Amino acid sequence: MTQSVVIESLLPNPVGIDRDLEEVTIRNDGPGAVDLTGWFLQDAAGRRWPLAQLGSVAAGASGTSVRNGFPLNLNNNGDTVSLIDPRGQIRNQFTYATSQEGVRITTGH
């Protein structure tokens, strides 16, 4: 797995409606900008959350995507989330076991 674009944090249990307010933050640790068009998140059940709305993320920068009803949901009792590039390759992955309402999970990636 290439680690230049990583899942920085997740908010699986926001205060409010999960399907609208869950968040994932993606960080670009690479030397140049990365266009996230065609990239997506995928959960263990195969549901997807596209990241095109983040556009291009500059080197060293992060972008946060809000679920807004996308099929992938971040299960409050744990899940595995994969960051997948346009070629279908897993670029990063994170598994968490539980969540608390309103608390962001930092991946350490």
C-alpha positions as CSV (number, residue, x, y, z in Angstrom):
1,M,0.0,0.0,0.0
2,T,1.3,3.4,-0.9
3,Q,1.1,5.8,2.1
4,S,1.3,9.3,0.5
5,V,-2.5,9.8,0.7
6,V,-4.0,8.6,4.0
7,I,-7.1,8.6,6.1
8,E,-6.3,11.1,8.8
9,S,-9.4,10.9,10.9
10,L,-13.0,9.8,11.0
11,L,-16.2,11.1,12.7
12,P,-18.4,8.0,12.7
13,N,-20.9,9.2,15.4
14,P,-21.6,12.9,14.9
15,V,-24.0,14.8,17.0
16,G,-27.0,14.8,14.7
17,I,-28.0,12.6,11.8
18,D,-25.2,10.2,10.9
19,R,-26.1,9.8,7.2
20,D,-25.7,13.6,6.7
21,L,-23.0,14.5,9.2
22,E,-20.4,11.7,9.3
23,E,-16.9,13.0,8.2
24,V,-13.7,11.6,6.9
25,T,-10.5,13.7,6.7
26,I,-7.9,12.7,4.0
27,R,-4.3,14.0,4.2
28,N,-1.8,14.2,1.4
29,D,1.7,13.4,2.7
30,G,3.2,13.3,-0.8
31,P,5.5,15.9,-2.5
32,G,2.8,17.2,-4.9
33,A,-0.9,17.9,-5.2
34,V,-3.2,14.9,-5.6
35,D,-6.5,15.1,-7.5
36,L,-9.0,13.0,-5.6
37,T,-11.4,12.7,-8.6
38,G,-12.2,9.0,-9.0
39,W,-10.9,8.2,-5.4
40,F,-13.4,6.7,-2.9
41,L,-13.8,5.2,0.5
42,Q,-15.1,1.7,0.9
43,D,-16.3,-0.1,4.0
44,A,-16.1,-3.8,4.9
45,A,-19.5,-4.4,3.2
46,G,-18.4,-2.8,-0.1
47,R,-20.4,0.4,0.2
48,R,-18.7,3.5,-1.3
49,W,-18.3,7.2,-0.5
50,P,-16.8,9.2,-3.4
51,L,-14.1,11.9,-2.7
52,A,-14.3,13.9,-5.9
53,Q,-15.8,16.9,-4.1
54,L,-12.5,17.4,-2.3
55,G,-10.9,18.2,-5.7
56,S,-7.1,18.6,-5.5
57,V,-5.4,18.3,-2.1
58,A,-2.0,20.2,-1.9
59,A,1.1,18.5,-0.6
60,G,0.9,18.5,3.2
61,A,-2.7,19.5,3.3
62,S,-5.9,17.8,4.4
63,G,-9.5,17.8,3.1
64,T,-12.6,16.8,5.0
65,S,-15.5,15.1,3.2
66,V,-19.0,15.0,4.8
67,R,-21.1,12.0,4.0
68,N,-24.3,13.8,2.8
69,G,-26.2,10.6,2.3
70,F,-23.5,8.5,0.4
71,P,-24.1,4.7,0.8
72,L,-21.1,4.0,2.9
73,N,-21.8,4.5,6.6
74,L,-19.3,4.6,9.4
75,N,-20.7,2.0,11.8
76,N,-20.8,3.4,15.4
77,N,-19.7,-0.1,16.7
78,G,-16.6,-0.3,14.5
79,D,-15.7,-0.9,10.8
80,T,-12.8,-1.1,8.4
81,V,-12.5,1.8,5.9
82,S,-10.3,1.6,2.8
83,L,-9.1,4.5,0.7
84,I,-9.1,3.4,-2.9
85,D,-7.6,5.2,-5.9
86,P,-9.1,5.4,-9.4
87,R,-7.3,2.2,-10.5
88,G,-9.0,0.3,-7.7
89,Q,-5.9,-0.1,-5.5
90,I,-6.2,0.3,-1.7
91,R,-3.9,3.2,-0.8
92,N,-4.7,3.2,2.9
93,Q,-6.9,1.4,5.4
94,F,-8.1,1.9,8.9
95,T,-10.0,-0.3,11.4
96,Y,-11.7,1.0,14.5
97,A,-13.7,-0.9,17.1
98,T,-16.0,1.7,18.6
99,S,-17.0,5.3,18.6
100,Q,-18.4,8.0,20.9
101,E,-20.9,10.6,19.9
102,G,-19.2,13.8,18.7
103,V,-15.6,12.4,19.1
104,R,-13.3,12.3,16.1
105,I,-11.1,9.2,15.7
106,T,-7.5,10.0,14.7
107,T,-5.9,7.2,12.7
108,G,-2.2,8.0,13.4
109,H,-1.5,7.5,9.7
